[in-house]
Amino acid sequence: MADRAYTDAEIDAAVASLTDEERLRHAQELVTRAAPQLQRVLNEALSQGGWFGDVHDQAVGAAAGEPDVEQRKVAISTLVAEETRLGMLVGVAVGFELARTLEANENSDEG
């Protein structure tokens, strides 16, 4: 199976199709069944990518140690938002690879 680049229109159409309740429900069921394995893969990817560890600990310490209460709230909120975005981006990458692997396995079973 050869990789190919998707057009912006194809990506937009695929993302839009996720609003279909049945497709979304099916995707949620799949993720729920695979959640423990996906959590392990996500943790490994984040760890290997250097997104956690000393840098993460320093950011948490800086946010928690902010003397001004309002600034501390902003720093913690920002850190949570950044980690959420990062987790989502890595999660999407893992999801793409999972879909590619499933498709490749399906195609090899047919051939």
Contact map, one row per residue, 1 for C-alpha under 8 A:
111000000000000000000000000000000000000000000000000000000000000000000000000000000000000000000000000000010000000
111100000000000000000000000000000000000000000000000000000000000000000000000000000000000000000000000000000000000
111110000000000000000000000000000000000000000000000000000000000000000000000000000000000000000000000000000000000
011111000000000000000000000000000000000000000000000000000000000000000000000000000000000000000000000000000000000
001111100000000000000000000000000000000000000000000000000000000000000000000000000000000000000000000000000000000
000111110110000000000000000000000000000000000000000000000000000000000000000000000000000000000000000000000000000
000011111110000000000000000000000000000000000000000000000000000000000000000000000000000000000000000000000000000
000001111111000000000000000000000000000000000000000000000000000000000000000000000000000000000000000000000000000
000000111111100000000000000000000000000000000000000000000000000000000000000000000000000000000000000000000000000
000001111111110000000000000000000000000000000000000000000000000000000000000000000000000000000000000000000000000
000001111111111000000000000000000000000000000000000000000000000000000000000000000000000000000000000000000000000
000000011111111100000000000000000000000000000000000000000000000000000000000000000000000000000000000000000000000
000000001111111110000000000000000000000000000000000000000000000000000000000000000000000000000000000000000000000
000000000111111111000000000000000000000000000000000000000000000000000000000000000000000000000000000000000000000
000000000011111111100000000000000000000000000000000000000000000000000000000000000000000000000000000000000000000
000000000001111111100000000000000000000000000000000000000000000000000000000000000000000000000000000000000000000
000000000000111111110010000000000000000000000000000000000000000000000000000000000000000000000000000000000000000
000000000000011111111011000000000000000000000000000000000000000000000000000000000000000000000000000000000000000
000000000000001111111011000000000000000000000000000000000000000000000000000000000000000000000000000000000000000
000000000000000011111111000000000000000000000000000000000000000000000000000000000000000000000000000000000000000
000000000000000001111111100000000000000000000000000000000000000000000000000000000000000000000000000000000000000
000000000000000000011111110000000000000000000000000000000000000000000000000000000000000000000000000000000000000
000000000000000011111111111000000000000000000000000000000000000000000000000000000000000000000000000000000000000
000000000000000001111111111100000000000000000000000000000000000000000000000000000000000000000000000000000000000
000000000000000000001111111110000000000000000000000000000000000000000000000000000000000000000000000000000000000
000000000000000000000111111111000000000000000000000000000000000000000000000000000000000000000000000000000000000
000000000000000000000011111111100000000000000000000000000000000000000000000000000000000000000000000000000000000
000000000000000000000001111111110000000000000000000000000000000000000000000000000000000000000000000000000000000
000000000000000000000000111111111000000000000000000000000000000000000000000000000000000000000000000000000000000
000000000000000000000000011111111100000000000000000000000000000000000000000000000000000000000000000000000000000
000000000000000000000000001111111110010000000000000000000000000000000000000000000000000000000000000000000000000
000000000000000000000000000111111110000000000000000000000000000000000000000000000000000000000000000000000000000
000000000000000000000000000011111111000000000000000000000000000000000000000000000000000000000000000000000000000
000000000000000000000000000001111111110000000000000000000000000000000000000000000000000000000000000000000000000
000000000000000000000000000000111111111000000000000000000000000000000000000000000000000000000000000000000000000
000000000000000000000000000000001111111100000000000000000000000000000000000000000000000000000000000000000000000
000000000000000000000000000000000111111110000000000000000000000000000000000000000000000000000000000000000000000
000000000000000000000000000000100111111111000000000000000000000000000000000000000000000000000100000000000000000
000000000000000000000000000000000011111111100000000000000000000000000000000000000000000000000000000000000000000
000000000000000000000000000000000001111111110000000000000000000000000000000000000000000000000000000000000000000
000000000000000000000000000000000000111111111000000000000000000000000000000000000000000000000100000000000000000
000000000000000000000000000000000000011111111100000000000000000000000000000000000000001001100100000000000000000
000000000000000000000000000000000000001111111110000000000000000000000000000000000000000000000000000000000000000
000000000000000000000000000000000000000111111111000000000000000000000000000000000000000000000000000000000000000
000000000000000000000000000000000000000011111111100000000000000000000000000000000000000001000000000000000000000
000000000000000000000000000000000000000001111111111100000000000000000000000000000000001001000000000000000000000
000000000000000000000000000000000000000000111111111110000000000000000000000000000000000000000000000000000000000
000000000000000000000000000000000000000000011111111000000000000000000000000000000000000000000000000000000000000
000000000000000000000000000000000000000000001111111100000000000000000000000000000000000000000000000000000000000
000000000000000000000000000000000000000000000111111110000000000000000000000000000000000000000000000000000000000
000000000000000000000000000000000000000000000111111110110000000000000000000000000000000000000000000000000000000
000000000000000000000000000000000000000000000110111111111000000000000000000000000000000000000000000000000000000
000000000000000000000000000000000000000000000010011111111000000000000000000000000000000000000000000000000000000
000000000000000000000000000000000000000000000000000111111100000000000000000000000000000000000000000000000000000
000000000000000000000000000000000000000000000000001111111110000000000000000000000000000000000000000000000000000
000000000000000000000000000000000000000000000000001111111111000000000000000000000000000000000000000000000000000
000000000000000000000000000000000000000000000000000111111111100000000000000000000000000000000000000000000000000
000000000000000000000000000000000000000000000000000001111111110000000000000000000000000000000000000000000000000
000000000000000000000000000000000000000000000000000000111111111000000000000000100000000000000000000000000000000
000000000000000000000000000000000000000000000000000000011111111100000000000100100000000000000000000000000000000
000000000000000000000000000000000000000000000000000000001111111110000000000000000000000000000000000000000000000
000000000000000000000000000000000000000000000000000000000111111111000000000000000000000000000000000000000000000
000000000000000000000000000000000000000000000000000000000011111111000001001100100000000000000000000000000000000
000000000000000000000000000000000000000000000000000000000001111111000001001100000000000000000000000000000000000
000000000000000000000000000000000000000000000000000000000000111111100001000000000000000000000000000000000000000
000000000000000000000000000000000000000000000000000000000000011111111011001000000000000000000000000000000000000
000000000000000000000000000000000000000000000000000000000000000011111011000000000000000000000000000000000000000
000000000000000000000000000000000000000000000000000000000000000001111111000000000000000000000000000000000000000
000000000000000000000000000000000000000000000000000000000000000001111111100000000000000000000000000000000000000
000000000000000000000000000000000000000000000000000000000000000000011111110000000000000000000000000000000000000
000000000000000000000000000000000000000000000000000000000000000001111111111000000000000000000000000000000000000
000000000000000000000000000000000000000000000000000000000000001111111111111100000000000000000000000000000000000
000000000000000000000000000000000000000000000000000000000000000000001111111110000000000000000000000000000000000
000000000000000000000000000000000000000000000000000000000000000000000111111111000000000000000000000000000000000
000000000000000000000000000000000000000000000000000000000000001101000011111111100000000000000000000000000000000
000000000000000000000000000000000000000000000000000000000001001100000001111111110000000000000000000000000000000
000000000000000000000000000000000000000000000000000000000000000000000000111111111000000000000000000000000000000
000000000000000000000000000000000000000000000000000000000000000000000000011111111100000000000000000000000000000
000000000000000000000000000000000000000000000000000000000011001000000000001111111110000000000000000000000000000
000000000000000000000000000000000000000000000000000000000000000000000000000111111111000000000000000000000000000
000000000000000000000000000000000000000000000000000000000000000000000000000011111111100000000000000000000000000
000000000000000000000000000000000000000000000000000000000000000000000000000001111111110000000000000000000000000
000000000000000000000000000000000000000000000000000000000000000000000000000000111111111000000000000000000000000
000000000000000000000000000000000000000000000000000000000000000000000000000000011111111100000000000000000000000
000000000000000000000000000000000000000000000000000000000000000000000000000000001111111110000000000000000000000
000000000000000000000000000000000000000000000000000000000000000000000000000000000111111111000000000000000000000
000000000000000000000000000000000000000001000100000000000000000000000000000000000011111111100000000000000000000
000000000000000000000000000000000000000000000000000000000000000000000000000000000001111111110000000000000000000
000000000000000000000000000000000000000000000000000000000000000000000000000000000000111111111000000000000000000
000000000000000000000000000000000000000001001100000000000000000000000000000000000000011111111100000000000000000
000000000000000000000000000000000000000001000000000000000000000000000000000000000000001111111110000000000000000
000000000000000000000000000000000000000000000000000000000000000000000000000000000000000111111111000000000000000
000000000000000000000000000000000000000000000000000000000000000000000000000000000000000011111111100000000000000
000000000000000000000000000000000000010011000000000000000000000000000000000000000000000001111111110000000000000
000000000000000000000000000000000000000000000000000000000000000000000000000000000000000000111111111000000000000
000000000000000000000000000000000000000000000000000000000000000000000000000000000000000000011111111100000000000
000000000000000000000000000000000000000000000000000000000000000000000000000000000000000000001111111110000000000
000000000000000000000000000000000000000000000000000000000000000000000000000000000000000000000111111111000000000
000000000000000000000000000000000000000000000000000000000000000000000000000000000000000000000011111111100000000
000000000000000000000000000000000000000000000000000000000000000000000000000000000000000000000001111111110000000
000000000000000000000000000000000000000000000000000000000000000000000000000000000000000000000000111111111000000
000000000000000000000000000000000000000000000000000000000000000000000000000000000000000000000000011111111100000
000000000000000000000000000000000000000000000000000000000000000000000000000000000000000000000000001111111110000
100000000000000000000000000000000000000000000000000000000000000000000000000000000000000000000000000111111111000
000000000000000000000000000000000000000000000000000000000000000000000000000000000000000000000000000011111111100
000000000000000000000000000000000000000000000000000000000000000000000000000000000000000000000000000001111111110
000000000000000000000000000000000000000000000000000000000000000000000000000000000000000000000000000000111111111
000000000000000000000000000000000000000000000000000000000000000000000000000000000000000000000000000000011111111
000000000000000000000000000000000000000000000000000000000000000000000000000000000000000000000000000000001111111
000000000000000000000000000000000000000000000000000000000000000000000000000000000000000000000000000000000111111
000000000000000000000000000000000000000000000000000000000000000000000000000000000000000000000000000000000011111
